[in-house]
Amino acid sequence: MSSSPALTIITRVPLPAYLDPQTVLDTLQTYEPLIMASPHAKKYERRQIQVEELVDDPFFLENGHKIQAFVVHDRVPIIPGVGSWATKGVRVPCVFQSFEHGVRCRADSEAGVTVRSCYEVRRRGEIQGGSIVERRPGDGDYELVETASIDCGAFVKAFVKRTFTSAHQATLQHVVDETVRKHGHVQQQEQQQQYRPQVA
C-alpha cells in the first residue's frame, strides 16, 4: 500500500422519480451491473475468498452480508484509438459485501491502485460532499452515491483524480439504466395509474 494519503472521491447520480429505490438496491446487490459497467470489462469469474482479505481490512464491517469475490478481466487500451492490438489484458481481484444501504467493494489493480468503494442508495443530500447534481425534470428524491477511497502512488494520483469521477459516474449511471431496462417500464406505468385522475 502506498504511503501517500488516500484520495476520497464522492460521485452521485439521481434516480428517476418513478423508480423504486429498493429495486435499485436489489440490482446493485447482484454485483454484476457494477462488475460489467466498465467498457473495458470482458468477463469475470467467481473465486475463493481468502480469510486475510477480510480480517486484515477494516473496510469490511460486521453489519455486512453476502460476501463474494471475483476476478474481473479487462482489456485496457495502451494507445487509445488505434484498435484492439494496442490493448493489455489486466486481472482485477475484487471483493464485494452487501449491507443495509448498498454494497462495499474493494478492487486491487495490477498497477498497485486499491479502490475501496461504498455504493449506497440514499435520499438526496443525505451523503454530503462531492459534486452536487442539479435536479432535472423527472428526477426523484433518491440518488445512487459512491464514496471511494483510493490508495495509489503519488506519481499517478493526479491522473487517477482526473479520470476517476467521470468513469465512475458512468458506472453509477449503468446501474440505474440497467434497473430501468429491467423494471422501469412497469414501475412507470404503475405510477401513472396511481396519479391518473378518476373519471366520475
Backbone hydrogen bonds in HBPLUS format (Angstrom, degrees):
<---DONOR---> <-ACCEPTOR-->    atom                        ^
c    i                          cat <-CA-CA->   ^        H-A-AA   ^      H-
h    n   atom  resd res      DA  || num        DHA   H-A  angle D-A-AA Bond
n    s   type  num  typ     dist DA aas  dist angle  dist       angle   num
A0007-LEU N   A0150-ILE O   2.93 MM 143  4.95 158.2  1.98 144.0 142.6     1
A0150-ILE N   A0007-LEU O   2.76 MM 143  4.95 159.2  1.81 143.7 151.0     2
A0009-ILE N   A0148-ALA O   2.91 MM 139  5.24 154.7  1.97 145.2 153.6     3
A0148-ALA N   A0009-ILE O   2.90 MM 139  5.24 174.9  1.90 153.5 155.0     4
A0011-THR N   A0146-GLU O   2.88 MM 135  5.16 159.4  1.93 149.5 156.2     5
A0146-GLU N   A0011-THR O   2.75 MM 135  5.16 167.7  1.76 156.2 160.2     6
A0013-VAL N   A0144-LEU O   2.99 MM 131  5.45 149.8  2.08 146.8 156.5     7
A0144-LEU N   A0013-VAL O   2.86 MM 131  5.45 160.8  1.90 167.6 169.4     8
A0015-LEU N   A0142-TYR O   3.01 MM 127  5.66 159.1  2.05 147.3 140.5     9
A0140-GLY N   A0015-LEU O   2.80 MM 125  5.72 160.8  1.84 167.0 164.0    10
A0019-LEU N   A0016-PRO O   3.08 MM   3  5.44 159.0  2.13 112.6 119.2    11
A0017-ALA N   A0138-GLY O   2.81 MM 121  5.76 165.6  1.83 159.5 157.0    12
A0023-THR N   A0020-ASP O   2.93 MM   3  5.34 131.4  2.17 110.2 123.0    13
A0024-VAL N   A0020-ASP O   3.37 MM   4  6.86 149.7  2.46 148.9 157.2    14
A0025-LEU N   A0021-PRO O   2.97 MM   4  6.29 158.2  2.02 150.1 156.4    15
A0026-ASP N   A0022-GLN O   2.88 MM   4  6.12 155.8  1.94 146.0 152.2    16
A0027-THR N   A0023-THR O   3.03 MM   4  6.26 155.5  2.09 143.7 149.9    17
A0028-LEU N   A0024-VAL O   2.87 MM   4  6.09 163.4  1.89 153.5 158.2    18
A0029-GLN N   A0025-LEU O   3.01 MM   4  6.20 153.2  2.08 148.5 154.9    19
A0030-THR N   A0027-THR O   3.13 MM   3  5.48 164.8  2.16 111.2 115.1    20
A0031-TYR N   A0028-LEU O   3.13 MM   3  5.72 160.2  2.17 116.2 122.1    21
A0034-LEU N   A0031-TYR O   3.03 MM   3  5.44 125.8  2.33 111.1 124.7    22
A0035-ILE N   A0031-TYR O   3.02 MM   4  6.28 159.5  2.06 155.3 161.9    23
A0036-MET N   A0032-GLU O   2.90 MM   4  6.00 170.2  1.91 166.5 166.7    24
A0041-ALA N   A0038-SER O   3.19 MM   3  5.39 156.0  2.25 106.4 113.2    25
A0075-ARG N   A0040-HIS O   2.87 MM  35  5.19 151.4  1.95 138.4 145.6    26
A0042-LYS N   A0073-HIS O   2.85 MM  31  5.78 173.9  1.85 165.3 166.5    27
A0073-HIS N   A0043-LYS O   2.89 MM  30  5.42 177.5  1.89 157.6 158.3    28
A0045-GLU N   A0071-VAL O   3.06 MM  26  5.48 145.5  2.19 140.0 150.6    29
A0071-VAL N   A0045-GLU O   2.88 MM  26  5.48 147.4  1.99 152.9 163.5    30
A0047-ARG N   A0069-ALA O   3.00 MM  22  5.48 155.0  2.06 131.4 129.5    31
A0053-GLU N   A0050-GLN O   2.95 MM   3  5.46 144.6  2.08 113.1 123.5    32
A0054-LEU N   A0051-VAL O   3.05 MM   3  5.67 149.0  2.14 115.1 122.9    33
A0055-VAL N   A0051-VAL O   3.11 MM   4  6.38 169.7  2.12 162.8 162.3    34
A0056-ASP N   A0052-GLU O   3.15 MM   4  5.34 150.3  2.24 125.6 132.6    35
A0057-ASP N   A0054-LEU O   3.24 MM   3  5.37 162.0  2.28 105.7 111.1    36
A0060-PHE N   A0057-ASP O   3.34 MM   3  6.35 157.4  2.39 128.2 128.8    37
A0064-GLY N   A0061-LEU O   3.26 MM   3  5.82 159.8  2.30 116.9 118.8    38
A0065-HIS N   A0098-SER O   2.81 MM  33  5.28 150.2  1.90 145.2 153.0    39
A0098-SER N   A0065-HIS O   2.87 MM  33  5.28 146.0  1.99 167.5 164.9    40
A0068-GLN N   A0096-PHE O   3.03 MM  28  5.30 152.8  2.11 137.1 145.5    41
A0096-PHE N   A0068-GLN O   2.76 MM  28  5.30 172.3  1.77 167.9 170.6    42
A0070-PHE N   A0094-CYS O   2.94 MM  24  5.24 159.6  1.98 142.3 148.0    43
A0094-CYS N   A0070-PHE O   2.88 MM  24  5.24 168.0  1.89 149.6 150.4    44
A0072-VAL N   A0092-VAL O   2.98 MM  20  5.05 173.8  1.98 132.4 134.1    45
A0092-VAL N   A0072-VAL O   2.83 MM  20  5.05 158.3  1.87 148.8 155.6    46
A0074-ASP N   A0090-VAL O   2.85 MM  16  5.11 167.7  1.86 159.0 160.3    47
A0090-VAL N   A0074-ASP O   2.89 MM  16  5.11 161.1  1.92 143.9 147.4    48
A0076-VAL N   A0088-LYS O   2.89 MM  12  5.24 160.3  1.93 154.0 147.8    49
A0088-LYS N   A0076-VAL O   2.82 MM  12  5.24 151.0  1.90 139.1 147.9    50
A0078-ILE N   A0086-ALA O   2.72 MM   8  5.53 168.8  1.74 147.9 151.7    51
A0086-ALA N   A0083-GLY O   3.29 MM   3  6.04 156.5  2.35 116.7 121.9    52
A0108-ASP N   A0093-PRO O   3.10 MM  15  5.72 163.0  2.13 162.9 168.2    53
A0095-VAL N   A0106-ARG O   2.96 MM  11  5.36 147.7  2.07 146.2 156.2    54
A0106-ARG N   A0095-VAL O   3.00 MM  11  5.36 155.3  2.06 148.0 155.9    55
A0097-GLN N   A0104-ARG O   2.90 MM   7  5.07 146.9  2.01 146.1 148.7    56
A0104-ARG N   A0097-GLN O   2.71 MM   7  5.07 165.0  1.73 154.4 159.8    57
A0099-PHE N   A0102-GLY O   2.95 MM   3  5.42 157.8  2.00 142.8 141.2    58
A0102-GLY N   A0099-PHE O   3.17 MM   3  5.42 146.0  2.30 107.4 117.4    59
A0121-VAL N   A0101-HIS O   2.98 MM  20  5.81 160.5  2.02 166.2 166.4    60
A0103-VAL N   A0119-TYR O   2.86 MM  16  5.17 153.1  1.93 145.7 154.8    61
A0119-TYR N   A0103-VAL O   2.78 MM  16  5.17 168.8  1.80 161.0 164.0    62
A0105-CYS N   A0117-SER O   2.85 MM  12  5.25 148.7  1.95 153.1 160.7    63
A0117-SER N   A0105-CYS O   2.81 MM  12  5.25 165.3  1.83 158.8 161.4    64
A0107-ALA N   A0115-VAL O   2.90 MM   8  5.27 156.1  1.96 148.3 156.2    65
A0115-VAL N   A0107-ALA O   2.93 MM   8  5.27 162.7  1.96 153.8 158.5    66
A0109-SER N   A0113-VAL O   2.91 MM   4  5.35 173.1  1.92 163.6 161.2    67
A0112-GLY N   A0109-SER O   3.17 MM   3  5.68 157.8  2.22 115.7 117.5    68
A0114-THR N   A0151-ASP O   2.97 MM  37  5.14 160.2  2.01 147.2 153.0    69
A0151-ASP N   A0114-THR O   2.85 MM  37  5.14 167.1  1.87 159.5 160.6    70
A0116-ARG N   A0149-SER O   2.93 MM  33  5.20 168.7  1.94 152.6 156.4    71
A0149-SER N   A0116-ARG O   2.85 MM  33  5.20 160.6  1.88 146.2 152.3    72
A0118-CYS N   A0147-THR O   2.97 MM  29  5.23 154.7  2.04 136.2 144.0    73
A0147-THR N   A0118-CYS O   2.94 MM  29  5.23 155.5  2.00 144.4 151.5    74
A0120-GLU N   A0145-VAL O   2.78 MM  25  5.24 163.2  1.81 153.4 158.9    75
A0145-VAL N   A0120-GLU O   2.83 MM  25  5.24 169.1  1.84 156.4 159.3    76
A0122-ARG N   A0143-GLU O   2.99 MM  21  5.60 163.7  2.01 166.2 168.2    77
A0143-GLU N   A0122-ARG O   2.78 MM  21  5.60 155.9  1.84 165.3 173.8    78
A0126-GLU N   A0123-ARG O   3.00 MM   3  5.50 163.4  2.03 137.6 138.7    79
A0124-ARG N   A0141-ASP O   2.82 MM  17  5.65 161.5  1.85 145.9 145.2    80
A0139-ASP N   A0136-ARG O   3.03 MM   3  5.58 164.8  2.05 139.9 141.0    81
A0156-VAL N   A0153-GLY O   3.16 MM   3  5.71 153.5  2.24 113.6 120.6    82
A0157-LYS N   A0154-ALA O   3.39 MM   3  5.11 150.2  2.48  94.0 102.4    83
A0160-VAL N   A0156-VAL O   2.94 MM   4  6.17 167.4  1.95 162.1 165.9    84
A0161-LYS N   A0157-LYS O   2.91 MM   4  6.04 166.9  1.93 153.5 157.2    85
A0162-ARG N   A0158-ALA O   3.03 MM   4  6.13 150.1  2.12 141.0 149.0    86
A0163-THR N   A0159-PHE O   3.04 MM   4  6.22 152.2  2.12 152.1 158.5    87
A0164-PHE N   A0160-VAL O   2.87 MM   4  5.57 149.0  1.96 153.8 159.6    88
A0167-ALA N   A0163-THR O   3.33 MM   4  6.35 162.3  2.36 149.8 155.0    89
A0168-HIS N   A0164-PHE O   2.87 MM   4  6.01 162.3  1.90 160.7 165.6    90
A0169-GLN N   A0165-THR O   2.79 MM   4  5.89 138.4  1.96 145.9 158.0    91
A0170-ALA N   A0166-SER O   3.19 MM   4  6.38 151.9  2.27 140.1 146.1    92
A0171-THR N   A0167-ALA O   3.16 MM   4  6.52 139.5  2.33 131.6 142.9    93
A0172-LEU N   A0168-HIS O   2.99 MM   4  6.22 163.1  2.02 147.0 149.1    94
A0173-GLN N   A0169-GLN O   2.98 MM   4  6.20 160.0  2.02 146.9 153.0    95
A0174-HIS N   A0170-ALA O   2.89 MM   4  6.03 144.8  2.02 140.4 149.8    96
A0175-VAL N   A0171-THR O   3.17 MM   4  6.55 152.2  2.25 147.9 153.9    97
A0176-VAL N   A0172-LEU O   3.10 MM   4  6.47 162.0  2.14 151.7 156.0    98
A0177-ASP N   A0173-GLN O   2.77 MM   4  5.96 166.0  1.79 153.0 157.4    99
A0178-GLU N   A0174-HIS O   2.83 MM   4  5.94 154.7  1.90 147.1 154.1   100
A0179-THR N   A0175-VAL O   3.03 MM   4  6.25 150.0  2.12 142.8 150.7   101
A0180-VAL N   A0176-VAL O   2.89 MM   4  6.20 158.4  1.94 152.8 159.1   102
A0181-ARG N   A0177-ASP O   2.83 MM   4  6.02 157.4  1.88 147.3 153.8   103
A0182-LYS N   A0178-GLU O   3.18 MM   4  6.35 151.5  2.27 140.2 146.3   104
A0183-HIS N   A0179-THR O   2.81 MM   4  5.81 158.3  1.86 153.7 160.4   105
A0184-GLY N   A0180-VAL O   2.78 MM   4  3.93 135.0  1.98 106.8 119.1   106
A0187-GLN N   A0183-HIS O   3.19 MM   4  6.40 168.3  2.20 156.8 160.4   107
A0188-GLN N   A0184-GLY O   2.78 MM   4  5.87 152.3  1.85 151.7 159.4   108
A0189-GLN N   A0185-HIS O   3.06 MM   4  6.26 156.5  2.12 143.6 149.5   109
A0190-GLU N   A0186-VAL O   2.96 MM   4  6.23 155.8  2.02 148.7 155.7   110
A0191-GLN N   A0187-GLN O   2.98 MM   4  6.20 152.8  2.06 143.3 149.9   111
A0192-GLN N   A0188-GLN O   2.98 MM   4  6.23 155.9  2.04 146.9 153.5   112
A0193-GLN N   A0189-GLN O   2.92 MM   4  6.18 155.0  1.99 149.9 156.5   113
A0194-GLN N   A0190-GLU O   3.00 MM   4  6.17 149.3  2.09 140.9 149.4   114
A0195-TYR N   A0191-GLN O   3.11 MM   4  6.38 149.4  2.21 147.9 154.3   115
A0196-ARG N   A0193-GLN O   3.42 MM   3  5.15 157.3  2.47  94.4 100.9   116
